[in-house]
Amino acid sequence: MQIRRRIGAVATSIAIAASGLLAFAPTASAAGFDCNTEYLVGSEGHPGIKKTCTSNRNVDRFRAYAECHDLHGNKYTHYGPIVWSGWASVVWCAAADHQIGNQGIYTYYA
């Protein structure tokens, strides 16, 4: 089992490293927000994303979300904290062998 975890962690790290060129690329997001996405690897090898978004109004808030997939095809969604425009919302999948599928933000307008 330990070898499987290590293989999964290495495969995830390689995939994230290979996407490094896109790690800081602006992403399309909800109307009124301009976001950058950074792909992360946690201390146990689990994947995460960091969304930093700004809007033209500092009273707007947002939260990041990530759809995570395990090796058996199960999907679940994790959510980051609700933060103010200009701050970062970070969200993690539960385990190293999970992958991030769809991801984005939910917006909260004042």
N, C-alpha and C positions, 0 to 999 in steps of 0.2 A: 504494500500500500504506500509506503514511504517513497519508493521509486516512482510510482505513478504520480504522486504529488509533485515530485521534482521535475519529472518530464513535463507535466502540465504547466508548471511555473516557468520552465525554460521556454516552452513553446509560446506561452503568453508574452514573455519578455521579448522574444525575437519578433513576434508580430507587432508589438508596440514599438519596438526600436525601428522596425522597417517602416512604420507609419510616421516616424519622427519628422519627416518633412512637412506633414500636415498638422503636426501637433499645435502649432500656434496660428494656423490659418483661420481667418474670420469665417464664421459659419452663418448660414441663413437662420434667422430666428423670428420670433414673434414681431409683429409690426411695432415699430417704435424702439426696438432694442437692437443694439449692435453687439454681437458676442464673439468671443474667442474661446476655443476649446483646447484644453491641454489634457492629453492622456497620461494617466498615472499608473504606477505599480506600487502596491503596498508592501509593508514589511514581510508579509507572508506570501507575497506574489499575487495577491488578488488585484484585479484591474479596477480602475476608477477613472472618473473624469472631473475636471475642474472647469467650470464655466464662469468667465468673467464678462459681465454684460453692462453696458451703459445705455441710458436713454437720454433724450433731450430734456427730461425733467427728473430732478434728483429725488422726487417723492415716489417714484415708481419702484416696485420690488419684483423679484423673480425667484424661482427655485429651479435647480437642475434636476433632471430625472434620467435614469438609464434603465433600459430593458436588458436584463442579464439572462444568459442562456447557460444551462449546465450541459454536461456530456450526454445526458439522456434526452435532450430536446425540451426539457422543461424551461418555461420562461417565468420570470418574476420581475417586478419593477421596484427599484429603490429610488428614494427621493433625498435630495440635499436640503439644507436649511433654506428658509425664505430669507433673502438678504436684500439690501438696498442697491439701487443702481450704482455701479462702480465697484461693488464688492464681488467676491467670488463665492459660488456655491459648489461644494464638493460632494460627490456621491460615489459609493463603492459597491461593487458586487461582493457576494458573500465568501467566495472561495477562489483559489488560484486557478482552478481548472474551468472557471466560468468565463464567458466572453460577453462583451458589451455589444448589443445589437442597436436598436433605435435609441437615440438620445436627443435631448433638447431641453427646452425650458417651459415653465408655466409662468405667466405674468400676472401681476397684481397691480392695478392702477389705482392711484389715490383719487 
